[in-house]
């Protein structure tokens, strides 16, 4: 039997890597073509949206992309305030001191129209706008339940404040007459609980963001009237809603 000769070994192909490299370049090219096509589609859609907005606002002619439809000098205009919540549709904003003054004027006018100007007072301080709710009108003596007849007034206040993102500090105060009941061990608990009632009303009924609300009970501290007189004690029994001009505003002055 003849012995079969072994086939000669083939020389190694040092250029096989070119095949894989070519495939990689082709795939990379396809990816860039796809991304470019997607970018062109988005650009066309953006131009169509801009033209549609232009027509809606009655703006004639073509407006290049990137053009601001709202003039820069009108970005800080106070949103329209209304009782039907129309101001909310313009987006939430932070009210500066000038805006807080306008809110104060609006609330004072409306309170006067509904005959509540004697039970609710407003004041602009370095902290911001403070709305003072007298306790004898909003709460029964020694109790923390809101009277149902004050709901419309609180609804009005809430709708006016809703378009703004300013932090709200809700603070309860009492006079210096000691209280010790089964429900409240001291004026600290009473003042805190009344402030909490107002907070829960804003959150549950008007969907206020809890992250922008805080509650403090000061008891008989920080009086605004003379506790030696009945009128002074009446002034001291109150709940204040402070619309803070700055997040780190200090306690009552």
For each residue, the residues with C-beta under 8 A, 3 or more apart:
1:
2:
3:
4:
5:
6:
7:
8:
9:
10:
11:
12:
13: 16
14:
15: 18
16: 13 19 20
17: 20 21
18: 15 21 22
19: 16 22 23
20: 16 17 23 24
21: 17 18 24 25
22: 18 19 25 26
23: 19 20 26 27
24: 20 21 27 28
25: 21 22 28 29
26: 22 23 29 30
27: 23 24 30 31
28: 24 25 31 32
29: 25 26 32 33
30: 26 27 33 34
31: 27 28 34 35
32: 28 29 35 36
33: 29 30 36 37
34: 30 31 37 38
35: 31 32 38 39
36: 32 33 39 40
37: 33 34 40 41
38: 34 35 41 42
39: 35 36 42 43
40: 36 37 43 44
41: 37 38 44 45
42: 38 39 45 46
43: 39 40 46 47 65
44: 40 41 47 48
45: 41 42 48 49
46: 42 43 49 50 65
47: 43 44 50 51 65
48: 44 45 51 52
49: 45 46 52 53
50: 46 47 53 54 63 65 67
51: 47 48 54 55 62 63
52: 48 49 55 56
53: 49 50 56 57 59 69
54: 50 51 57 59 60 61 62 63
55: 51 52 58 59
56: 52 53
57: 53 54 69
58: 55
59: 53 54 55 63 69
60: 54
61: 54
62: 51 54
63: 50 51 54 59 67 69
64: 67
65: 43 46 47 50
66:
67: 50 63 64
68: 71 72
69: 53 57 59 63
70: 74 75
71: 68 74 75
72: 68 75
73:
74: 70 71 77
75: 70 71 72
76: 96
77: 74
78: 81 95 98 99 102
79: 87 90 91 93 163
80: 86 87 90
81: 78 87 102 103 106 160 163
82: 85 86 87 159
83: 110 156 159 160
84: 159
85: 82 88 89 159 162
86: 80 82 89 90
87: 79 80 81 82 90 160 162 163
88: 85 92 162 163
89: 85 86
90: 79 80 86 87 93 163
91: 79 163
92: 88 163 164 165
93: 79 90 163 164 165
94: 164 165 166
95: 78 99 100 103 129 164 166 243 245
96: 76 99 100 245
97: 100 101 124 128 245
98: 78 101 102
99: 78 95 96 102 103 164
100: 95 96 97 103 104 124 128 129 243 245
101: 97 98 104 105 124 129
102: 78 81 98 99 105 106
103: 81 95 99 100 106 107 129 160 161 243
104: 100 101 107 108 122 123 124 129
105: 101 102 108 109
106: 81 102 103 109 110 160
107: 103 104 110 111 122 131 157 160
108: 104 105 111 112 117 122
109: 105 106 112 113
110: 83 106 107 113 114 156
111: 107 108 114 116 117 120 153
112: 108 109 115 117
113: 109 110
114: 110 111 152 153 156
115: 112 118
116: 111 119 120 153
117: 108 111 112 120
118: 115
119: 116 133 134 137 138
120: 111 116 117 131 132 133 134 137 153
121: 131 132 134
122: 104 107 108 129 130 131 132
123: 104 129 130 132
124: 97 100 101 104 128 129 130
125: 128 130 253
126: 245 249 253
127: 130 242 244 245 249 250 252 253
128: 97 100 124 125 166 242 243 244 245 246 249
129: 95 100 101 103 104 122 123 124 242 243
130: 122 123 124 125 127 240 241 242 243
131: 107 120 121 122 157 240 241 242 243
132: 120 121 122 123 238 239 240
133: 119 120 137 138 150 198 238 239 240 241
134: 119 120 121 137 138 234 235 237 238
135: 138 139 174 194 237 238 239
136: 139 141 234 237
137: 119 120 133 134 147 150
138: 119 133 134 135 146 147 150 194 239
139: 135 136 143 144 145 146 147 194 197
140: 143 145 147
141: 136
142: 179 181 184 190
143: 139 140
144: 139 183 184 190 193 194 196 197
145: 139 140 197
146: 138 139 150 151 154 197 198 201
147: 137 138 139 140 150
148: 151
149: 152
150: 133 137 138 146 147 153 154
151: 146 148 154 155 201
152: 114 149 155 156
153: 111 114 116 120 150 156 157
154: 146 150 151 157 158 198 201 202
155: 151 152 158 159 205 206
156: 83 110 114 152 153 159 160
157: 107 131 153 154 160 161 241
158: 154 155 161 162 201 202 205 206 208
159: 82 83 84 85 155 156 162 206
160: 81 83 87 103 106 107 156 157
161: 103 157 158 164 168 241 243
162: 85 87 88 158 159 206 208
163: 79 81 87 88 90 91 92 93
164: 92 93 94 95 99 161 243
165: 92 93 94 212
166: 94 95 128 212 243 244 245
167: 212 213 214 244 247 249
168: 161 202 208 212 213 214 241 242 243 244
169: 214 216 240 241 242 244 249
170: 195 196 198 199 202 213 214 215 216 239 240 241 242
171: 191 195 215 216 217 218 239 240 242 252
172: 190 191 192 193 194 195 215 216 217 218 238 239
173: 191 218 219 220 221 222 223 236 237 238 239 240
174: 135 177 179 187 190 191 219 220 236 237
175: 220 223 227 232 233 234 236 237
176: 220 223 227 233 236
177: 174 187 233
178: 186 187
179: 142 174 184 186 187 190
180: 184 185 186
181: 142 184 185
182:
183: 144 189
184: 142 144 179 180 181 187 189 190 193
185: 180 181 188 189
186: 178 179 180 189 190 219
187: 174 177 178 179 184 190 191 219 220
188: 185 191 192 217 219
189: 183 184 185 186 192 193 217
190: 142 144 172 174 179 184 186 187 193 194 217 219
191: 171 172 173 174 187 188 194 195 217 218 219
192: 172 188 189 195 196 215 216 217
193: 144 172 184 189 190 196 197 217
194: 135 138 139 144 172 190 191 197 198 217 239
195: 170 171 172 191 192 198 199 215 216 217 239
196: 144 170 192 193 199 200 215
197: 139 144 145 146 193 194 200 201
198: 133 146 154 170 194 195 201 202 239 241
199: 170 195 196 202 203 213 215
200: 196 197 203 204
201: 146 151 154 158 197 198 204 205 206
202: 154 158 168 170 198 199 205 206 208 213
203: 199 200 206 207 208 210 213
204: 200 201
205: 155 158 201 202
206: 155 158 159 162 201 202 203
207: 203
208: 158 162 168 202 203 212 213
209: 212 213
210: 203 213
211:
212: 165 166 167 168 208 209
213: 167 168 170 199 202 203 208 209 210
214: 167 168 169 170
215: 170 171 172 192 195 196 199
216: 169 170 171 172 192 195 251
217: 171 172 188 189 190 191 192 193 194 195
218: 171 172 173 191 221 222 252
219: 173 174 186 187 188 190 191
220: 173 174 175 176 187 223 227 236
221: 173 218
222: 173 218 251 252
223: 173 175 176 220 226 227 232 235 236
224: 235 236 238
225: 229 231 232 233 234 235 236
226: 223 229 231 232
227: 175 176 220 223 232 233 236
228: 232
229: 225 226 232 233
230: 233 234
231: 225 226 234 235
232: 175 223 225 226 227 228 229 235 236
233: 175 176 177 225 227 229 230 236 237
234: 134 136 175 225 230 231 237
235: 134 223 224 225 231 232 238
236: 173 174 175 176 220 223 224 225 227 232 233
237: 134 135 136 173 174 175 233 234
238: 132 133 134 135 172 173 224 235
239: 132 133 135 138 170 171 172 173 194 195 198
240: 130 131 132 133 169 170 171 173 252
241: 130 131 133 157 161 168 169 170 198
242: 127 128 129 130 131 168 169 170 171 249 252
243: 95 100 103 128 129 130 131 161 164 166 168
244: 127 128 166 167 168 169 247 249
245: 95 96 97 100 126 127 128 166 249
246: 128 249
247: 167 244
248:
249: 126 127 128 167 169 242 244 245 246
250: 127 253
251: 216 222
252: 127 171 218 222 240 242
253: 125 126 127 250
